Amino acid sequence: MKLTWGFSAFTVLVYYAITNLCAIRMKPGERLYPIWPAYLGLAACLTLAFFVDWEIWLTGLGLIIFGLAWRAFFNR
């Protein structure tokens, strides 16, 4: 059960980190809010994501790297 909770927390925090990164990359005219909450959210999500057990974040990072490599290989 701890594995399930930890992996779920890690993936949700990575998802929210990606969302904050997208908010940071928006053009100033497209933003509804100031940029500082996105930086704060990105830092908080990445920090909290690494408070799970090291096996979980190592597996999660491995899966992310595998997915990016898969995408790069098949999008050529």
N, C-alpha and C positions, 0 to 999 in steps of 0.2 A: 504494500500500500504506500509506503514511503517513497518508493521508486516512482510510482504513478504521480503522486502529488508533486514530487520534485521535478520530474520531467515536464509536467504540465505547467508549473510555475516558470521554469526556464523558457519554454517555448512562448508562453504568453508575454513574458518580459522582453524577449527578443523581438516579437511581433510589434509591441508598443515602441521599442527602440527604433525599429524601422519606420514606424509611423512618425515619430518625432524627427527622425532624420529627413523624411520627406517634407515635413513642415519647415525645417531649416532651409531646405533647398528651394522652397517656393520663392517666386519673385516678390519683391516688397509690395507691389500693387495687388497681388492676389491674396495677401494675408488679411485675416480678420482680426488677429491678435498680435501683440508684440512678439518678437522672436525669442526673448529670454526664457519664457516658459518651455519652449521646445528644447532649448539647450539644457535646462534643468531637468526636464523629463527624460531626455536621452541619457544624461549622466546618472540619474536615479535608476533607470531601467537596467543599464549595463552594470551598475554597481550591485543592485539587488540580484541580478541574474547569476552572479558569481558567488552568492552566498549558499547556493545549493551544493550538494556533495560533488566532489571533483569528478567522480565517475559520470555523473549526469551531465555536467557541462562539457566534459570531454567528448562524450557521445553526441551531445547536441551540436557542438562545434564541428565534429567529424561529419555529421549528417549535413550540416550547412555547406561545408566545403565540398562534400560529395555532390550535393545538388548544384552548386555553382560550376563544378567541373563538368558535370553531366550537361548542363545548359550550354556551356562554352563549346563542348565537343559537338553537340547536335545542332547548334546554331551556326556552324561554319558554312 
